[in-house]
Amino acid sequence: MTQASATADALAKAIRSIGTADFVPSVLDYMRTVTPFRGAFVSRLSPGALPEHIFDNVRQERRSVVVDRWLDRAWLLDPFVVSFISDRFDPIMVLDDVAPDRFSQTDYFHIYYKSVRLKDELAVFVTLSDSTLFFSLGRLVGEMRFSRRDVNRLLQAHQVISALCEQHFHRSPRTAPDQLSGAMHLDTMIEQVCKGLTSREIEIVQHLLRGHSSQSIALLLDLSPATVKVHRKNIYRKLGISSQSALFSIFLQSVI
């Protein structure tokens, strides 16, 4: 079977599955004929609400680590979700598009992402009338990273993917998502945790929690690295902590 035939067959199957429980696996199979991937985790994002789990292909013995932990609190610092919340997202994005510098050294990476065992991650965002679907597609350790060619292929198929999802989710009744207390906005949550800090210190905390280093923050805010270090010292003193890991911990403990 040629690639074109496989794609056509997968698309036909996805169309026939609209309105059924087989839809999401079928649309993922169609996407795999466009760009290969292994892992899939689909959620629904809505302003002012917790993420809604739609589908995943995670093995049962790994669900508590990969799925439950993300739905509990890890989503708050997921670089893709941060981009969505900040309204700085594209229909197709790879991890390098959104991850801060030194991502592998961040607390988010060590506390959550490392345990997911992904080599690379690609996000497909589909905007619906009342929410946005977030398809997290993964390649495992030992596999190739996603390329710009992969991104371009999915971009070409994005209108088809969106049309399929619009038809399915328009027909499928939705229960009201669990609401957050306050707007689903990372910066607002950080400000609540960091009461007593100056506006500049809060701005630096926002970047620290997203994983940026002092050097990166200095470039983003047009400050000297030495000035950023002074601000960090004052932030830690005011919050009664001594490390970035402790900052990450009190943030997670104070939300949801």
DOZALUM-641846 format. One record per residue (C-alpha): x, y, z. Coordinates in steps of 0.25 Angstrom, whole numbers, plus 5000, padded with zeros to 4 digits. Layout:
% DOZALUM-641846
XYZ
...
END
This chain:
% DOZALUM-641846
500050005000
500550144996
500750255006
499550334999
498650205000
498950185014
498650335017
497350325009
496950205016
497250265030
496450385026
495250305022
495250235035
495350365043
494150415035
493350295038
493650295053
493150435055
492150435067
492650305072
493650255083
494650225072
494850365067
496050415075
496850285072
496450285057
496850435056
498150405062
498350285053
498150385041
499150485047
500150365048
500150345033
500550495032
501650495043
502050375051
501950375066
501750275078
501150345090
499850425090
499150505101
497950585097
497250685106
496350805105
496750945110
495651045113
495851185120
495551175135
495551025135
496450905138
496950825126
495950725122
496550585119
496050535105
496950415102
498350355104
499050225100
499850225112
500050085118
499250055131
500450035140
500950175135
499650255136
499950305150
501250365146
500950415132
499450455132
498950475147
500150555151
500050645139
498550665141
498750685156
499750805155
500850785145
500050845134
500150985141
501650995136
501550905123
502250995113
501150975103
500051005112
500751135117
500851175102
499351145101
498951225114
499851335109
499151335095
500551315088
500251185082
500251135067
499451015062
500650925061
501850945071
503050855075
503650865089
504850945085
503851055081
503351075095
504351015105
505251115113
506751115112
507350995120
505950925120
506650795124
507150865137
505750915141
504950865153
503850835144
504750745136
505250675148
503950665155
503050625143
503650625129
504850535131
503850425136
503050435123
504250375116
504050455103
505150485093
504250605087
502850655088
501950725077
500650795080
499450805071
498450915075
497050915070
496151025073
494650985075
493551085078
493651075093
495051015096
496350975090
496850825088
498250805091
498850685084
500150645091
500950555082
502250485086
503450415081
504150325091
505550325095
506350255084
505550315073
505750435064
505350575069
504250645061
504750725049
504250845042
503750755031
502950685041
502350815045
502050855031
501350725028
500450745040
500150885036
499750845022
498750745029
498350835040
497050885033
496650745031
496950705045
496150835050
494950805041
494850655047
494950705061
493950815059
492950715053
493150615064
493150705077
491950785071
491150655071
491750605085
491050655097
492050715107
491950725122
492350855129
493850855132
494250875146
494551025149
495751085155
495651185166
495951305158
496451325143
497251215137
498451305136
499851265141
500251405144
499051425153
499351305160
500751345162
500351475167
499451415178
500651325183
501651445183
500851545191
501851645197
502751645185
503051765176
502451765161
503851745156
504151625166
502851565162
503251575147
504551505150
503751395158
502951375146
504151345137
504851265148
503651165149
503651155134
505051105135
505851225130
507251245136
507751375141
508451405128
507251375120
506351465129
507451575128
507251575113
505751565113
505651685123
506851765118
507551755132
508951715136
509151575141
509651635154
508351715156
507551585153
508351515164
508051625174
506551615171
506651465173
507251475186
506251575191
505151485186
505651365193
505851445206
504351505205
503751365203
504651295213
505251205203
506751175199
506651115185
505851115172
505350975175
504751025187
504051135179
503551025170
503050945182
502251055189
501651095175
501050955173
500650945187
499851075187
499051055174
497750965172
END
